[in-house]
Amino acid sequence: MESMTREELERRVTLVRQELEEAANGRYPVPKLIAVTKTHSAEEILPLAEMGITEIGENRVQELLTKLPALRDSFRIHLIGRLQRNKVKQIVGDVCMIQSVDSEPLAMEIHNRALAAGKRMPVLVEISPAGEEQKGGVPFEETEAFLKKIAPLEGLEIRGLMAVMPLTEDREYLDGLFARTRELFDRLKDRNLSGAAMEELSMGMSGDYQLAAAHGATMVRVGSAIFGPRG
């Protein structure tokens, strides 16, 4: 697919922002738009900075590393894909947040690498709204126990939750999952767990970001609705 024009890119960004505002409808703050930039070149991504997008999400460490020199001065970068422990050391100094923490070994590795770099790494705990094992994520009923286990790790700054919804056209089913995820987030916030702030709820992608905004997402991760479908 050829790169789209700047005008088309700006039109798409504006449309997504309008839809997020309409979906939040004053009930919740409008979520922050994280542009998902996997498979797109630095040249395609850089114009987003002039459109007010300051944060982007990358899924794969190797791809991120190749684009990092061109992007690091313009964006705060989130690692949003599944992360292997042996890749943590390669990105811990360059990303602003790791959104996909879903195991104790991964949490421990991030903790160790962050301390070695003299920092605390902001992270989100990835949960599994639909119990899809292939996507990773902590089961709903285990989330509080998992948070309590990793909260003492000084190299982590736990900021909230991240969720990836299933790919389905069943909007009623999705609506229920978003509602359930928001309820879990609110319940954990009320618990006021030591070392586990519930400030960020990252949920919603190109196919369902309006539903996410309607249920109080603080961040949405949007790729194809901005850049167009790949192919």
C-alpha positions, -999 to 999 in steps of 0.1 A, spaced: 0 0 0 13 34 -9 18 60 18 -13 82 21 -12 119 17 -6 142 46 -41 156 41 -57 121 43 -37 113 74 -48 145 91 -84 138 81 -83 104 97 -66 117 129 -93 144 132 -121 119 126 -108 95 153 -105 124 178 -140 135 171 -154 100 175 -135 96 208 -150 129 221 -185 120 211 -182 85 226 -168 98 260 -198 122 259 -187 141 289 -192 111 312 -154 104 311 -124 124 300 -115 119 263 -89 92 262 -54 98 250 -48 87 214 -18 63 211 -10 58 174 0 22 167 28 24 143 39 -12 137 48 -19 100 49 18 92 82 36 84 96 65 104 88 87 73 51 77 76 50 83 114 68 116 118 40 138 104 18 127 133 39 149 157 28 180 138 -8 169 143 -4 168 181 1 131 185 30 128 210 27 91 220 30 60 198 28 23 204 51 -3 189 45 -41 192 79 -56 183 112 -48 199 133 -54 167 111 -31 146 111 -5 173 149 -5 175 153 1 138 130 31 139 141 45 173 168 69 161 144 87 139 115 87 164 129 92 198 131 130 197 95 134 185 75 108 205 71 91 237 70 54 228 49 26 245 58 -10 241 23 -26 236 30 -61 223 40 -92 241 75 -88 254 101 -116 258 123 -113 289 155 -114 269 144 -83 250 137 -61 280 173 -48 283 171 -36 247 142 -12 253 141 -3 290 159 30 285 140 41 255 103 35 261 81 55 283 58 26 293 56 -12 289 19 -20 287 20 -58 285 32 -71 318 14 -104 325 38 -126 343 60 -125 374 92 -135 355 87 -106 331 79 -82 359 111 -93 377 132 -88 346 118 -53 340 124 -45 377 161 -57 375 168 -39 342 152 -7 353 171 -6 386 203 -13 367 195 17 345 188 39 375 151 43 368 116 30 376 97 17 346 61 27 342 41 -4 334 5 -16 329 -7 -50 338 -22 -67 308 -55 -85 316 -74 -110 296 -111 -99 293 -122 -129 272 -97 -155 285 -79 -159 252 -48 -178 262 -30 -171 229 -31 -133 236 -16 -135 270 -29 -114 299 -37 -121 336 -72 -136 342 -97 -112 357 -100 -132 390 -62 -133 395 -55 -96 388 -56 -83 424 -33 -112 436 -9 -106 407 -7 -68 415 0 -76 451 29 -99 441 46 -75 418 38 -42 436 69 -45 460 93 -45 430 109 -11 432 120 -10 396 83 -10 385 59 20 386 25 3 382 2 27 366 -29 7 358 -44 -20 334 -42 -28 297 -67 -50 278 -69 -65 243 -105 -73 233 -113 -103 210 -118 -97 173 -156 -100 169 -184 -82 152 -206 -89 183 -209 -53 197 -231 -64 226 -205 -90 237 -177 -64 234 -198 -38 253 -201 -63 281 -163 -69 281 -155 -32 282 -180 -27 311 -165 -56 330 -130 -43 325 -139 -9 337 -156 -24 368 -124 -43 376 -104 -11 372 -127 9 395 -127 -19 420 -89 -21 421 -88 17 424 -111 15 454 -88 -11 470 -60 15 470 -34 -12 467 0 -1 480 24 3 450 -2 -2 424 -18 30 412 -49 27 390 -44 58 369 -44 44 334 -69 21 316 -55 13 281 -82 -5 261 -97 -1 226 -82 -4 192 -92 5 156 -123 -17 156 -137 -7 190 -122 25 203 -156 42 205 -169 15 229 -136 19 249 -141 56 252 -177 51 263 -165 29 291 -138 52 304 -106 42 287 -78 66 295 -58 55 264 -68 39 231 -43 22 208 -53 30 172 -35 19 141 -54 11 109 -81 38 116 -53 63 113 -30 47 87 -55 27 67 -56 -11 64 -24 -29 56 -21 -47 23 
